[in-house]
Amino acid sequence: MKSLLPLMAVACTAAFAQPAFDVASVKPSGSPGRETVSVNPGSVAMHNISLRRAIQWAWEAPRLQFSGPDWLPDEHFDISAKAADAASVSDMRLMLRTLLAERLGVRLREERREMPVYFLVLAKNGPRFHEPTPKDATKFAESVTDGQPVFGRDKMLMIADHVSIADLAEQLSDPLQRPVVDKTGLKGRYDFRLDPSAYIAAADSADQGHGGIDAISMILTALPGQLGLKVEAGKETVRFWIVEAANKVPTGN
C-alpha cells in the first residue's frame, strides 16, 4: 500500500498557499504623471504608483496608521495583474500582497497602538437621509448602485457614491490629521454630497481676511448640518502597519 504522506503534503501546501495572480508584471514607471489605480473583476492596473501607495492599497493601511522607509513614496511602478477568474477586490488585495512580497521583497509587521483619534458618531438630528433634488448638494441616501466606492470633487464639493461610513471615516482622517473611527452603527452603502462653500463664505466674512476657515472647522460645522454626523475627540487602540523590508528593483518579470 502506497504511503499517503506525499498526498497529504500536497494537500497541506495547497491549503496554505498564498493567493496569487495568474499573470502579473511589475516594472519601474518610466513616465511622469499622476498615480492611477484601475480595478475590474479579476484584474488590477496601477500606473506610476508609488510603492508606498501600492502597499497601502494591498494592506488597506491608512496613511496615519502606516510607516516605512523614507524612500517608499519616491519609487514608482507600473503594475498590471490578472487573476485566473473574476476575483473580488478583497481577493486581489491579498494577491497583490503576494506579488509585492515576491517581486519587491515587501514584508510588513502589524501591531496595535493607542492613538488620539476622532470618533465619527450620529449627531442629534442624524443621520439625515433624504431624497435629493436637482439643486440639493447635501444628498445622503442609500446607494442603489453597485461597484467600488467612489470619492470625487467638483471644486469644493465632495462627491461620494456607494461608500460605507467606514470609507467616509478614512477620507476624513487626512484633513483631520487623526485616524477617524466609525462609531455610527450604520452598515449600508450611501451616496452623498458635502458642500462646505456656505460655511467657508460665512467664515471668510466673519474673519475679514485673517485666514478663513480651516479644514477641521469646516468638517465640524458641515457634517452635522448636512449629513447628521459629527466627530468627537478621544483615544483608541488601532491597527498600525510597519514596513520591515522592501526592494527598489523588482524581480521576476
Stockholm file with secondary structure:
# STOCKHOLM 1.0

chainA/1-253         MKSLLPLMAVACTAAFAQPAFDVASVKPSGSPGRETVSVNPGSVAMHNISLRRAIQWAWEAPRLQFSGPDWLPDEHFDISAKAADAASVSDMRLMLRTLLAERLGVRLREERREMPVYFLVLAKNGPRFHEPTPKDATKFAESVTDGQPVFGRDKMLMIADHVSIADLAEQLSDPLQRPVVDKTGLKGRYDFRLDPSAYIAAADSADQGHGGIDAISMILTALPGQLGLKVEAGKETVRFWIVEAANKVPTGN
#=GR chainA/1-253 SS CCCSHHHHHHHHHHHHCCCCCSEEEEEECCSCSCCEEEEETTEEEEEEEEHHHHHHHHHTCCGGGEECCTTGGGCEEEEEEECSSCCCHHHHHHHHHHHHHHHHCCEEEEEEEEEEEEEEEECTTCCCCBCCCTTCSCCEEECCCCSSCEEEEETTEEEEEEECHHHHHHHHHHHHTSCEEECSCCCSCEEEEECCHHHHHHHHHHHTSSSCCCHHHHHHHHIIIIISEEEEEEEEEEEEEEEEECCSSCCCC
#=GC SS_cons         CCCSHHHHHHHHHHHHCCCCCSEEEEEECCSCSCCEEEEETTEEEEEEEEHHHHHHHHHTCCGGGEECCTTGGGCEEEEEEECSSCCCHHHHHHHHHHHHHHHHCCEEEEEEEEEEEEEEEECTTCCCCBCCCTTCSCCEEECCCCSSCEEEEETTEEEEEEECHHHHHHHHHHHHTSCEEECSCCCSCEEEEECCHHHHHHHHHHHTSSSCCCHHHHHHHHIIIIISEEEEEEEEEEEEEEEEECCSSCCCC
//
